[in-house]
Amino acid sequence: DTAVSQTPKYLVTQMGNDKSIKCEQNLGHDTMYWYKQDSKKFLKIMFSYNNKELIINETVPNRFSPKSPDKAHLNLHINSLELGDSAVYFCASSPRLAGVPGELFFGEGSRLTVL
Amino acid sequence: AQKITQTQPGMFVQEKEAVTLDCTYDTSDQSYGLFWYKQPSSGEMIFLIYQGSYDEQNATEGRYSLNFQKARKSANLVISASQLGDSAMYFCAMTPPAGYSTLTFGKGTMLLVSP
């Protein structure tokens, strides 16, 4: 059973389109994240949700809208896709938001290519 | 603000040899966590090892050990007896103290293990 699963794994689309990436974790974790890995492999936090509440929004354009229907799911919707949105998007979860640091459990990544 | 620096864009090592991947960090926090993740060519992020800033002993996990030198703010990853399957990108990361579990990543080091 995959602990953190993302769909789709690959997404190719044209500029201007709207697309979504879904993420689900079956670990019972309270906190979920979206990270973006650019072409230079740099990983950067985009959003963090704790128990369905938005906690961190790291200067991400408004075209990106995360949605957490429950604490096991964190979806990422992107409007009006731009070429610069091409990247690998990783979903992750952790047992808790704060306190003793614990490792993040990552999904397998979703490679988005905008043409 | 926290910052992670990995100065080695790429490293080469022969099979069965040991290799050290460098990581330095900058933080004004007294309590923090340090992590290493491995990203093989398949793209997933794999947790390797964790070191808490107050841990007196260096963390070890099988062939991985973390050479933690707090005064120098370094957290180097040592891989003993390299294997071909160790070829991957390696990321050093850290979390803030009793704040969020969000990871700040370094830019990564590509390790290539040759036969």
Chai-1 contact restraints between the chains, C-beta under 6 A:
chainA,res_idxA,chainB,res_idxB,connection_type,confidence,min_distance_angstrom,max_distance_angstrom,comment,restraint_id
A,K41,B,M89,contact,1.0,0.0,6.0,A-B,restraint_1
A,K41,B,G108,contact,1.0,0.0,6.0,A-B,restraint_2
A,F42,B,K107,contact,1.0,0.0,6.0,A-B,restraint_3
A,L43,B,F105,contact,1.0,0.0,6.0,A-B,restraint_4
A,I45,B,T102,contact,1.0,0.0,6.0,A-B,restraint_5
A,S48,B,T102,contact,1.0,0.0,6.0,A-B,restraint_6
A,S94,B,S101,contact,1.0,0.0,6.0,A-B,restraint_7
A,L97,B,Y100,contact,1.0,0.0,6.0,A-B,restraint_8
A,A98,B,A98,contact,1.0,0.0,6.0,A-B,restraint_9
A,A98,B,G99,contact,1.0,0.0,6.0,A-B,restraint_10
A,A98,B,Y100,contact,1.0,0.0,6.0,A-B,restraint_11
A,P101,B,G33,contact,1.0,0.0,6.0,A-B,restraint_12
A,P101,B,T95,contact,1.0,0.0,6.0,A-B,restraint_13
A,P101,B,S101,contact,1.0,0.0,6.0,A-B,restraint_14
A,E103,B,F47,contact,1.0,0.0,6.0,A-B,restraint_15
A,E103,B,Y50,contact,1.0,0.0,6.0,A-B,restraint_16
A,L104,B,L103,contact,1.0,0.0,6.0,A-B,restraint_17
A,F106,B,M45,contact,1.0,0.0,6.0,A-B,restraint_18
A,E108,B,E44,contact,1.0,0.0,6.0,A-B,restraint_19
A,G109,B,G43,contact,1.0,0.0,6.0,A-B,restraint_20
